[in-house]
Amino acid sequence: MLATPLSECVRIQSTSGTTGKRVVAFYTQHDIDLWEECCARAIVAAGGTNEDVCQVCYGYGLFTGGPGLNGGSHKVGCLTLPMSSGNTERQIQFMRDLGSTILCCTPSYAAYIGETLHDMGYTTDDIQLKAGIFGAEPWTEEMRRDIEKSLGIKAYDIYGLTETSGPGVSFECSEQTGMHINEDHFLAEIIDPETGEVLPEGTVGELVFTSLTKEAFPLLRYRTRDLCVLSRKKCSCGRTHVKMSKPMGRSDDMLIIRGVNVFPSQIETVLLDKGYTCNYQIEVDRVNNTDTLDINVELTKEQHEAGIDVTDAEKKLSSAIKTMLGISPKVHLLPPKSVVRSEGKAVRVIDRRKLHD
Ligand code: DLL
């Protein structure tokens, strides 16, 4: 699949391959330069300058998150902290000691870092963070507000995939209403995932990219599986590149439960709206030929300490989710810290039906 001789390639990156076949992407030096340039634009759009201290807690190694934002941070001239993910208390120590002002990681890890900061007895006054650049997984507006509050920052979205280089294909500006696509490097189209037909601006469909400048691993109308909308509405930040909405989910992580299309993000919206946290897990199974939907949700520390009526709260939450989805889940409210935290991409769904098939 290479478009240049192997001797001109200087790097590979790769997906984890947990949900499908591993994708290995190849880069020439030119490819790396333009990828880092795209990531640098994201950092600048979040207010980054050479005065900033940029703490990169995306995974390093084969995953594109760490290397991409690391390179972008260098290009902007920030002091770069190549932390990778994990060892959360140490992350906070570095953040405090070195006065990090920009945090780059997955939104689920950002939420965990915020939780740990408060567990360690600190407040947002004890850190100097001002912005976060979070992506690599879907996250809702409600989750954005929670992270912004817990870390005292403005949280910006960043999007990309290994096949397109990695993060930085698109990024949010100060307006926070969609991500500007780096159109000088990537041509975007929205298609109907069933028919392949190109859809007009403003219609939800599958995002397709053609790379314009990549050398080793170019893409021609590559189907991302991500569902979103494009908009050319004038942006107050002055950038003229087209904006994509937050991906509403992947066409292949939409669950069909009892015949109803369910996106995990819909469930997350209800949970956060009702005052729960983003620590939840969705379990789907099939019992006697009927799909079951169980949602494990953590109580907040305050709810737990107040000793709320759990059975009643479960009923209320289940009914709010039913209103959103049209099907009834079984909700299980659990004590704080019961749901395993994520340092990278969060695993929100366990679909046991696939294991049986
Ligand atoms: O996740 C690249 C990346 C790293 C993006 C760091 C942003 C920050 P992959 O592992 O190949 O690459 O996964 C790509 O992740 O097709 C989307 O489904 C999802 N994704 C990436 N960014 C976002 C986002 C990296 N901001 C797949 N919102 C993509 C929602 C996202 N989903």
Residues whose N, C-alpha, C, O or C-beta is under 5 A from the ligand:
A	BS01	DLL	T15 T64 G65 F134 G135 A136 E137 P138 W139 D157 I158 Y159 G160 L161 T162 G166 P167 T224 D226 P247 R250
